Amino acid sequence: ANFIQKSDYEELHFAGLVSHICVFCNIILAFGAKPNARIILHQNLSASFDENLEKSAFDILRAYGIEIV
């Protein structure tokens, strides 16, 4: 998060495994570091072993203004 905070990034893209744990946490950290950046989660490049938890995580991220594409 410190690296992102010190960067000039205006847009951040995320993808990965266990979207409701690892990906979710990294996006929240990035949001805290760069709250004005455009943050995008690539849903088709992310996966979880629990669809219900993944949906809940995506709903929370949407509430924070994260774009899920």
PDB file of N, CA, C and O in Angstrom:
ATOM      1  N   ALA A   1       0.820  -1.191   0.000  1.00  0.00           N
ATOM      2  CA  ALA A   1       0.000   0.000   0.000  1.00  0.00           C
ATOM      3  C   ALA A   1       0.867   1.259   0.000  1.00  0.00           C
ATOM      4  O   ALA A   1       0.493   2.268  -0.599  1.00  0.00           O
ATOM      5  N   ASN A   2       2.012   1.209   0.662  1.00  0.00           N
ATOM      6  CA  ASN A   2       2.894   2.378   0.679  1.00  0.00           C
ATOM      7  C   ASN A   2       3.405   2.702  -0.716  1.00  0.00           C
ATOM      8  O   ASN A   2       3.485   3.869  -1.099  1.00  0.00           O
ATOM      9  N   PHE A   3       3.752   1.664  -1.474  1.00  0.00           N
ATOM     10  CA  PHE A   3       4.224   1.871  -2.840  1.00  0.00           C
ATOM     11  C   PHE A   3       3.142   2.545  -3.677  1.00  0.00           C
ATOM     12  O   PHE A   3       3.421   3.483  -4.423  1.00  0.00           O
ATOM     13  N   ILE A   4       1.920   2.069  -3.550  1.00  0.00           N
ATOM     14  CA  ILE A   4       0.808   2.643  -4.310  1.00  0.00           C
ATOM     15  C   ILE A   4       0.562   4.085  -3.877  1.00  0.00           C
ATOM     16  O   ILE A   4       0.326   4.957  -4.713  1.00  0.00           O
ATOM     17  N   GLN A   5       0.616   4.328  -2.594  1.00  0.00           N
ATOM     18  CA  GLN A   5       0.359   5.672  -2.075  1.00  0.00           C
ATOM     19  C   GLN A   5       1.368   6.684  -2.618  1.00  0.00           C
ATOM     20  O   GLN A   5       1.010   7.831  -2.885  1.00  0.00           O
ATOM     21  N   LYS A   6       2.603   6.274  -2.782  1.00  0.00           N
ATOM     22  CA  LYS A   6       3.656   7.173  -3.259  1.00  0.00           C
ATOM     23  C   LYS A   6       3.701   7.275  -4.781  1.00  0.00           C
ATOM     24  O   LYS A   6       4.448   8.085  -5.329  1.00  0.00           O
ATOM     25  N   SER A   7       2.909   6.462  -5.458  1.00  0.00           N
ATOM     26  CA  SER A   7       2.949   6.413  -6.918  1.00  0.00           C
ATOM     27  C   SER A   7       2.081   7.505  -7.547  1.00  0.00           C
ATOM     28  O   SER A   7       1.323   8.201  -6.870  1.00  0.00           O
ATOM     29  N   ASP A   8       2.224   7.623  -8.858  1.00  0.00           N
ATOM     30  CA  ASP A   8       1.399   8.551  -9.635  1.00  0.00           C
ATOM     31  C   ASP A   8       0.216   7.837 -10.290  1.00  0.00           C
ATOM     32  O   ASP A   8      -0.452   8.407 -11.152  1.00  0.00           O
ATOM     33  N   TYR A   9      -0.041   6.609  -9.891  1.00  0.00           N
ATOM     34  CA  TYR A   9      -1.115   5.834 -10.511  1.00  0.00           C
ATOM     35  C   TYR A   9      -2.460   6.521 -10.339  1.00  0.00           C
ATOM     36  O   TYR A   9      -2.812   6.984  -9.254  1.00  0.00           O
ATOM     37  N   GLU A  10      -3.194   6.575 -11.431  1.00  0.00           N
ATOM     38  CA  GLU A  10      -4.556   7.096 -11.393  1.00  0.00           C
ATOM     39  C   GLU A  10      -5.568   5.983 -11.588  1.00  0.00           C
ATOM     40  O   GLU A  10      -6.763   6.170 -11.360  1.00  0.00           O
ATOM     41  N   GLU A  11      -5.079   4.812 -12.016  1.00  0.00           N
ATOM     42  CA  GLU A  11      -5.951   3.678 -12.293  1.00  0.00           C
ATOM     43  C   GLU A  11      -5.238   2.407 -11.847  1.00  0.00           C
ATOM     44  O   GLU A  11      -4.064   2.202 -12.156  1.00  0.00           O
ATOM     45  N   LEU A  12      -5.958   1.555 -11.120  1.00  0.00           N
ATOM     46  CA  LEU A  12      -5.397   0.309 -10.611  1.00  0.00           C
ATOM     47  C   LEU A  12      -6.300  -0.847 -11.029  1.00  0.00           C
ATOM     48  O   LEU A  12      -7.520  -0.772 -10.885  1.00  0.00           O
ATOM     49  N   HIS A  13      -5.697  -1.914 -11.545  1.00  0.00           N
ATOM     50  CA  HIS A  13      -6.445  -3.088 -11.994  1.00  0.00           C
ATOM     51  C   HIS A  13      -6.094  -4.278 -11.108  1.00  0.00           C
ATOM     52  O   HIS A  13      -4.938  -4.470 -10.734  1.00  0.00           O
ATOM     53  N   PHE A  14      -7.110  -5.075 -10.779  1.00  0.00           N
ATOM     54  CA  PHE A  14      -6.914  -6.239  -9.924  1.00  0.00           C
ATOM     55  C   PHE A  14      -7.549  -7.477 -10.528  1.00  0.00           C
ATOM     56  O   PHE A  14      -8.567  -7.406 -11.215  1.00  0.00           O
ATOM     57  N   ALA A  15      -6.919  -8.622 -10.254  1.00  0.00           N
ATOM     58  CA  ALA A  15      -7.425  -9.942 -10.615  1.00  0.00           C
ATOM     59  C   ALA A  15      -6.699 -10.934  -9.711  1.00  0.00           C
ATOM     60  O   ALA A  15      -5.639 -10.614  -9.172  1.00  0.00           O
ATOM     61  N   GLY A  16      -7.249 -12.121  -9.539  1.00  0.00           N
ATOM     62  CA  GLY A  16      -6.542 -13.109  -8.741  1.00  0.00           C
ATOM     63  C   GLY A  16      -7.450 -14.177  -8.178  1.00  0.00           C
ATOM     64  O   GLY A  16      -8.649 -14.224  -8.451  1.00  0.00           O
ATOM     65  N   LEU A  17      -6.837 -15.028  -7.386  1.00  0.00           N
ATOM     66  CA  LEU A  17      -7.567 -16.147  -6.793  1.00  0.00           C
ATOM     67  C   LEU A  17      -8.004 -15.824  -5.372  1.00  0.00           C
ATOM     68  O   LEU A  17      -7.421 -14.985  -4.685  1.00  0.00           O
ATOM     69  N   VAL A  18      -9.018 -16.503  -4.979  1.00  0.00           N
ATOM     70  CA  VAL A  18      -9.714 -16.312  -3.703  1.00  0.00           C
ATOM     71  C   VAL A  18     -10.131 -14.842  -3.594  1.00  0.00           C
ATOM     72  O   VAL A  18      -9.671 -14.085  -2.740  1.00  0.00           O
ATOM     73  N   SER A  19     -11.020 -14.495  -4.504  1.00  0.00           N
ATOM     74  CA  SER A  19     -11.438 -13.102  -4.647  1.00  0.00           C
ATOM     75  C   SER A  19     -12.071 -12.522  -3.392  1.00  0.00           C
ATOM     76  O   SER A  19     -12.019 -11.308  -3.191  1.00  0.00           O
ATOM     77  N   HIS A  20     -12.663 -13.346  -2.548  1.00  0.00           N
ATOM     78  CA  HIS A  20     -13.307 -12.797  -1.348  1.00  0.00           C
ATOM     79  C   HIS A  20     -12.333 -12.644  -0.176  1.00  0.00           C
ATOM     80  O   HIS A  20     -12.715 -12.135   0.878  1.00  0.00           O
ATOM     81  N   ILE A  21     -11.087 -13.076  -0.348  1.00  0.00           N
ATOM     82  CA  ILE A  21     -10.088 -12.903   0.716  1.00  0.00           C
ATOM     83  C   ILE A  21      -8.928 -12.054   0.189  1.00  0.00           C
ATOM     84  O   ILE A  21      -8.840 -10.863   0.490  1.00  0.00           O
ATOM     85  N   CYS A  22      -8.055 -12.659  -0.584  1.00  0.00           N
ATOM     86  CA  CYS A  22      -6.824 -11.990  -1.030  1.00  0.00           C
ATOM     87  C   CYS A  22      -7.101 -10.777  -1.910  1.00  0.00           C
ATOM     88  O   CYS A  22      -6.610  -9.681  -1.641  1.00  0.00           O
ATOM     89  N   VAL A  23      -7.878 -10.978  -2.946  1.00  0.00           N
ATOM     90  CA  VAL A  23      -8.159  -9.884  -3.876  1.00  0.00           C
ATOM     91  C   VAL A  23      -8.911  -8.768  -3.151  1.00  0.00           C
ATOM     92  O   VAL A  23      -8.583  -7.591  -3.304  1.00  0.00           O
ATOM     93  N   PHE A  24      -9.904  -9.137  -2.374  1.00  0.00           N
ATOM     94  CA  PHE A  24     -10.686  -8.163  -1.607  1.00  0.00           C
ATOM     95  C   PHE A  24      -9.780  -7.322  -0.709  1.00  0.00           C
ATOM     96  O   PHE A  24      -9.863  -6.094  -0.718  1.00  0.00           O
ATOM     97  N   CYS A  25      -8.923  -7.976   0.060  1.00  0.00           N
ATOM     98  CA  CYS A  25      -8.040  -7.250   0.988  1.00  0.00           C
ATOM     99  C   CYS A  25      -7.085  -6.319   0.254  1.00  0.00           C
ATOM    100  O   CYS A  25      -6.860  -5.190   0.689  1.00  0.00           O
ATOM    101  N   ASN A  26      -6.528  -6.782  -0.849  1.00  0.00           N
ATOM    102  CA  ASN A  26      -5.606  -5.935  -1.607  1.00  0.00           C
ATOM    103  C   ASN A  26      -6.311  -4.719  -2.200  1.00  0.00           C
ATOM    104  O   ASN A  26      -5.735  -3.633  -2.255  1.00  0.00           O
ATOM    105  N   ILE A  27      -7.536  -4.894  -2.636  1.00  0.00           N
ATOM    106  CA  ILE A  27      -8.286  -3.754  -3.168  1.00  0.00           C
ATOM    107  C   ILE A  27      -8.586  -2.754  -2.054  1.00  0.00           C
ATOM    108  O   ILE A  27      -8.467  -1.547  -2.265  1.00  0.00           O
ATOM    109  N   ILE A  28      -8.967  -3.230  -0.891  1.00  0.00           N
ATOM    110  CA  ILE A  28      -9.241  -2.323   0.233  1.00  0.00           C
ATOM    111  C   ILE A  28      -7.974  -1.563   0.626  1.00  0.00           C
ATOM    112  O   ILE A  28      -8.037  -0.368   0.912  1.00  0.00           O
ATOM    113  N   LEU A  29      -6.831  -2.241   0.643  1.00  0.00           N
ATOM    114  CA  LEU A  29      -5.564  -1.562   0.941  1.00  0.00           C
ATOM    115  C   LEU A  29      -5.250  -0.505  -0.117  1.00  0.00           C
ATOM    116  O   LEU A  29      -4.821   0.601   0.212  1.00  0.00           O
ATOM    117  N   ALA A  30      -5.462  -0.846  -1.376  1.00  0.00           N
ATOM    118  CA  ALA A  30      -5.205   0.108  -2.459  1.00  0.00           C
ATOM    119  C   ALA A  30      -6.154   1.298  -2.368  1.00  0.00           C
ATOM    120  O   ALA A  30      -5.752   2.439  -2.598  1.00  0.00           O
ATOM    121  N   PHE A  31      -7.400   1.032  -2.035  1.00  0.00           N
ATOM    122  CA  PHE A  31      -8.383   2.108  -1.882  1.00  0.00           C
ATOM    123  C   PHE A  31      -7.965   3.060  -0.763  1.00  0.00           C
ATOM    124  O   PHE A  31      -8.102   4.277  -0.893  1.00  0.00           O
ATOM    125  N   GLY A  32      -7.463   2.507   0.322  1.00  0.00           N
ATOM    126  CA  GLY A  32      -6.992   3.343   1.421  1.00  0.00           C
ATOM    127  C   GLY A  32      -5.783   4.181   1.040  1.00  0.00           C
ATOM    128  O   GLY A  32      -5.623   5.310   1.505  1.00  0.00           O
ATOM    129  N   ALA A  33      -4.933   3.615   0.189  1.00  0.00           N
ATOM    130  CA  ALA A  33      -3.724   4.321  -0.234  1.00  0.00           C
ATOM    131  C   ALA A  33      -4.006   5.360  -1.312  1.00  0.00           C
ATOM    132  O   ALA A  33      -3.374   6.415  -1.335  1.00  0.00           O
ATOM    133  N   LYS A  34      -4.946   5.072  -2.200  1.00  0.00           N
ATOM    134  CA  LYS A  34      -5.280   5.962  -3.318  1.00  0.00           C
ATOM    135  C   LYS A  34      -6.795   6.067  -3.460  1.00  0.00           C
ATOM    136  O   LYS A  34      -7.355   5.526  -4.413  1.00  0.00           O
ATOM    137  N   PRO A  35      -7.463   6.740  -2.546  1.00  0.00           N
ATOM    138  CA  PRO A  35      -8.930   6.778  -2.576  1.00  0.00           C
ATOM    139  C   PRO A  35      -9.520   7.464  -3.809  1.00  0.00           C
ATOM    140  O   PRO A  35     -10.690   7.252  -4.126  1.00  0.00           O
ATOM    141  N   ASN A  36      -8.739   8.271  -4.500  1.00  0.00           N
ATOM    142  CA  ASN A  36      -9.250   8.957  -5.688  1.00  0.00           C
ATOM    143  C   ASN A  36      -8.904   8.245  -6.991  1.00  0.00           C
ATOM    144  O   ASN A  36      -9.287   8.696  -8.071  1.00  0.00           O
ATOM    145  N   ALA A  37      -8.185   7.142  -6.891  1.00  0.00           N
ATOM    146  CA  ALA A  37      -7.821   6.392  -8.091  1.00  0.00           C
ATOM    147  C   ALA A  37      -9.022   5.595  -8.593  1.00  0.00           C
ATOM    148  O   ALA A  37      -9.913   5.228  -7.826  1.00  0.00           O
ATOM    149  N   ARG A  38      -9.022   5.344  -9.874  1.00  0.00           N
ATOM    150  CA  ARG A  38     -10.028   4.452 -10.459  1.00  0.00           C
ATOM    151  C   ARG A  38      -9.537   3.027 -10.202  1.00  0.00           C
ATOM    152  O   ARG A  38      -8.451   2.652 -10.645  1.00  0.00           O
ATOM    153  N   ILE A  39     -10.330   2.241  -9.495  1.00  0.00           N
ATOM    154  CA  ILE A  39      -9.940   0.872  -9.156  1.00  0.00           C
ATOM    155  C   ILE A  39     -10.889  -0.085  -9.861  1.00  0.00           C
ATOM    156  O   ILE A  39     -12.111   0.029  -9.758  1.00  0.00           O
ATOM    157  N   ILE A  40     -10.294  -1.030 -10.578  1.00  0.00           N
ATOM    158  CA  ILE A  40     -11.064  -1.951 -11.411  1.00  0.00           C
ATOM    159  C   ILE A  40     -10.720  -3.388 -11.034  1.00  0.00           C
ATOM    160  O   ILE A  40      -9.548  -3.760 -10.969  1.00  0.00           O
ATOM    161  N   LEU A  41     -11.744  -4.184 -10.788  1.00  0.00           N
ATOM    162  CA  LEU A  41     -11.581  -5.613 -10.549  1.00  0.00           C
ATOM    163  C   LEU A  41     -12.083  -6.357 -11.780  1.00  0.00           C
ATOM    164  O   LEU A  41     -13.227  -6.178 -12.198  1.00  0.00           O
ATOM    165  N   HIS A  42     -11.235  -7.179 -12.348  1.00  0.00           N
ATOM    166  CA  HIS A  42     -11.603  -7.981 -13.516  1.00  0.00           C
ATOM    167  C   HIS A  42     -12.209  -9.296 -13.023  1.00  0.00           C
ATOM    168  O   HIS A  42     -11.500 -10.231 -12.652  1.00  0.00           O
ATOM    169  N   GLN A  43     -13.517  -9.333 -13.032  1.00  0.00           N
ATOM    170  CA  GLN A  43     -14.262 -10.465 -12.478  1.00  0.00           C
ATOM    171  C   GLN A  43     -13.936 -11.772 -13.199  1.00  0.00           C
ATOM    172  O   GLN A  43     -13.837 -12.820 -12.560  1.00  0.00           O
ATOM    173  N   ASN A  44     -13.769 -11.721 -14.515  1.00  0.00           N
ATOM    174  CA  ASN A  44     -13.493 -12.940 -15.281  1.00  0.00           C
ATOM    175  C   ASN A  44     -12.084 -13.470 -15.053  1.00  0.00           C
ATOM    176  O   ASN A  44     -11.764 -14.585 -15.464  1.00  0.00           O
ATOM    177  N   LEU A  45     -11.241 -12.678 -14.399  1.00  0.00           N
ATOM    178  CA  LEU A  45      -9.875 -13.102 -14.106  1.00  0.00           C
ATOM    179  C   LEU A  45      -9.691 -13.366 -12.618  1.00  0.00           C
ATOM    180  O   LEU A  45      -8.564 -13.438 -12.127  1.00  0.00           O
ATOM    181  N   SER A  46     -10.799 -13.510 -11.908  1.00  0.00           N
ATOM    182  CA  SER A  46     -10.777 -13.762 -10.468  1.00  0.00           C
ATOM    183  C   SER A  46     -11.641 -14.978 -10.173  1.00  0.00           C
ATOM    184  O   SER A  46     -12.562 -15.303 -10.922  1.00  0.00           O
ATOM    185  N   ALA A  47     -11.326 -15.644  -9.066  1.00  0.00           N
ATOM    186  CA  ALA A  47     -12.103 -16.829  -8.716  1.00  0.00           C
ATOM    187  C   ALA A  47     -12.124 -17.019  -7.209  1.00  0.00           C
ATOM    188  O   ALA A  47     -11.269 -16.513  -6.481  1.00  0.00           O
ATOM    189  N   SER A  48     -13.123 -17.762  -6.768  1.00  0.00           N
ATOM    190  CA  SER A  48     -13.274 -18.076  -5.354  1.00  0.00           C
ATOM    191  C   SER A  48     -13.827 -19.484  -5.221  1.00  0.00           C
ATOM    192  O   SER A  48     -14.480 -19.988  -6.136  1.00  0.00           O
ATOM    193  N   PHE A  49     -13.571 -20.114  -4.095  1.00  0.00           N
ATOM    194  CA  PHE A  49     -14.129 -21.442  -3.856  1.00  0.00           C
ATOM    195  C   PHE A  49     -15.527 -21.368  -3.245  1.00  0.00           C
ATOM    196  O   PHE A  49     -16.176 -22.395  -3.045  1.00  0.00           O
ATOM    197  N   ASP A  50     -15.993 -20.138  -2.947  1.00  0.00           N
ATOM    198  CA  ASP A  50     -17.318 -19.956  -2.354  1.00  0.00           C
ATOM    199  C   ASP A  50     -18.032 -18.811  -3.078  1.00  0.00           C
ATOM    200  O   ASP A  50     -17.711 -17.641  -2.871  1.00  0.00           O
ATOM    201  N   GLU A  51     -18.988 -19.154  -3.917  1.00  0.00           N
ATOM    202  CA  GLU A  51     -19.679 -18.149  -4.726  1.00  0.00           C
ATOM    203  C   GLU A  51     -20.446 -17.132  -3.882  1.00  0.00           C
ATOM    204  O   GLU A  51     -20.516 -15.959  -4.247  1.00  0.00           O
ATOM    205  N   ASN A  52     -21.014 -17.564  -2.771  1.00  0.00           N
ATOM    206  CA  ASN A  52     -21.768 -16.634  -1.915  1.00  0.00           C
ATOM    207  C   ASN A  52     -20.856 -15.594  -1.273  1.00  0.00           C
ATOM    208  O   ASN A  52     -21.192 -14.411  -1.228  1.00  0.00           O
ATOM    209  N   LEU A  53     -19.706 -16.035  -0.780  1.00  0.00           N
ATOM    210  CA  LEU A  53     -18.755 -15.087  -0.190  1.00  0.00           C
ATOM    211  C   LEU A  53     -18.190 -14.153  -1.257  1.00  0.00           C
ATOM    212  O   LEU A  53     -17.977 -12.967  -1.003  1.00  0.00           O
ATOM    213  N   GLU A  54     -17.952 -14.684  -2.436  1.00  0.00           N
ATOM    214  CA  GLU A  54     -17.456 -13.854  -3.533  1.00  0.00           C
ATOM    215  C   GLU A  54     -18.474 -12.770  -3.884  1.00  0.00           C
ATOM    216  O   GLU A  54     -18.111 -11.606  -4.054  1.00  0.00           O
ATOM    217  N   LYS A  55     -19.746 -13.151  -3.991  1.00  0.00           N
ATOM    218  CA  LYS A  55     -20.792 -12.181  -4.303  1.00  0.00           C
ATOM    219  C   LYS A  55     -20.873 -11.107  -3.223  1.00  0.00           C
ATOM    220  O   LYS A  55     -21.015  -9.924  -3.532  1.00  0.00           O
ATOM    221  N   SER A  56     -20.783 -11.512  -1.967  1.00  0.00           N
ATOM    222  CA  SER A  56     -20.820 -10.543  -0.868  1.00  0.00           C
ATOM    223  C   SER A  56     -19.638  -9.583  -0.940  1.00  0.00           C
ATOM    224  O   SER A  56     -19.794  -8.378  -0.742  1.00  0.00           O
ATOM    225  N   ALA A  57     -18.461 -10.121  -1.223  1.00  0.00           N
ATOM    226  CA  ALA A  57     -17.268  -9.273  -1.342  1.00  0.00           C
ATOM    227  C   ALA A  57     -17.429  -8.284  -2.492  1.00  0.00           C
ATOM    228  O   ALA A  57     -17.085  -7.111  -2.354  1.00  0.00           O
ATOM    229  N   PHE A  58     -17.946  -8.748  -3.619  1.00  0.00           N
ATOM    230  CA  PHE A  58     -18.153  -7.864  -4.766  1.00  0.00           C
ATOM    231  C   PHE A  58     -19.172  -6.777  -4.435  1.00  0.00           C
ATOM    232  O   PHE A  58     -19.006  -5.628  -4.843  1.00  0.00           O
ATOM    233  N   ASP A  59     -20.213  -7.127  -3.707  1.00  0.00           N
ATOM    234  CA  ASP A  59     -21.212  -6.129  -3.307  1.00  0.00           C
ATOM    235  C   ASP A  59     -20.588  -5.044  -2.433  1.00  0.00           C
ATOM    236  O   ASP A  59     -20.882  -3.860  -2.601  1.00  0.00           O
ATOM    237  N   ILE A  60     -19.740  -5.444  -1.513  1.00  0.00           N
ATOM    238  CA  ILE A  60     -19.066  -4.464  -0.648  1.00  0.00           C
ATOM    239  C   ILE A  60     -18.143  -3.579  -1.477  1.00  0.00           C
ATOM    240  O   ILE A  60     -18.118  -2.362  -1.294  1.00  0.00           O
ATOM    241  N   LEU A  61     -17.390  -4.181  -2.380  1.00  0.00           N
ATOM    242  CA  LEU A  61     -16.483  -3.397  -3.222  1.00  0.00           C
ATOM    243  C   LEU A  61     -17.255  -2.396  -4.081  1.00  0.00           C
ATOM    244  O   LEU A  61     -16.827  -1.253  -4.244  1.00  0.00           O
ATOM    245  N   ARG A  62     -18.377  -2.822  -4.621  1.00  0.00           N
ATOM    246  CA  ARG A  62     -19.203  -1.898  -5.410  1.00  0.00           C
ATOM    247  C   ARG A  62     -19.657  -0.715  -4.554  1.00  0.00           C
ATOM    248  O   ARG A  62     -19.717   0.417  -5.034  1.00  0.00           O
ATOM    249  N   ALA A  63     -19.975  -0.981  -3.293  1.00  0.00           N
ATOM    250  CA  ALA A  63     -20.406   0.091  -2.387  1.00  0.00           C
ATOM    251  C   ALA A  63     -19.299   1.124  -2.183  1.00  0.00           C
ATOM    252  O   ALA A  63     -19.580   2.289  -1.899  1.00  0.00           O
ATOM    253  N   TYR A  64     -18.053   0.704  -2.325  1.00  0.00           N
ATOM    254  CA  TYR A  64     -16.915   1.617  -2.217  1.00  0.00           C
ATOM    255  C   TYR A  64     -16.576   2.277  -3.551  1.00  0.00           C
ATOM    256  O   TYR A  64     -15.631   3.062  -3.632  1.00  0.00           O
ATOM    257  N   GLY A  65     -17.330   1.967  -4.582  1.00  0.00           N
ATOM    258  CA  GLY A  65     -17.096   2.581  -5.882  1.00  0.00           C
ATOM    259  C   GLY A  65     -16.105   1.840  -6.753  1.00  0.00           C
ATOM    260  O   GLY A  65     -15.645   2.372  -7.763  1.00  0.00           O
ATOM    261  N   ILE A  66     -15.773   0.620  -6.374  1.00  0.00           N
ATOM    262  CA  ILE A  66     -14.861  -0.183  -7.183  1.00  0.00           C
ATOM    263  C   ILE A  66     -15.623  -0.669  -8.411  1.00  0.00           C
ATOM    264  O   ILE A  66     -16.752  -1.149  -8.301  1.00  0.00           O
ATOM    265  N   GLU A  67     -15.004  -0.541  -9.573  1.00  0.00           N
ATOM    266  CA  GLU A  67     -15.628  -1.016 -10.806  1.00  0.00           C
ATOM    267  C   GLU A  67     -15.339  -2.504 -10.967  1.00  0.00           C
ATOM    268  O   GLU A  67     -14.187  -2.930 -10.895  1.00  0.00           O
ATOM    269  N   ILE A  68     -16.372  -3.276 -11.180  1.00  0.00           N
ATOM    270  CA  ILE A  68     -16.205  -4.706 -11.410  1.00  0.00           C
ATOM    271  C   ILE A  68     -16.641  -4.977 -12.843  1.00  0.00           C
ATOM    272  O   ILE A  68     -17.808  -4.822 -13.204  1.00  0.00           O
ATOM    273  N   VAL A  69     -15.670  -5.385 -13.641  1.00  0.00           N
ATOM    274  CA  VAL A  69     -15.928  -5.591 -15.072  1.00  0.00           C
ATOM    275  C   VAL A  69     -15.729  -7.034 -15.455  1.00  0.00           C
ATOM    276  O   VAL A  69     -15.902  -7.392 -16.620  1.00  0.00           O
TER     277      VAL A  69
END
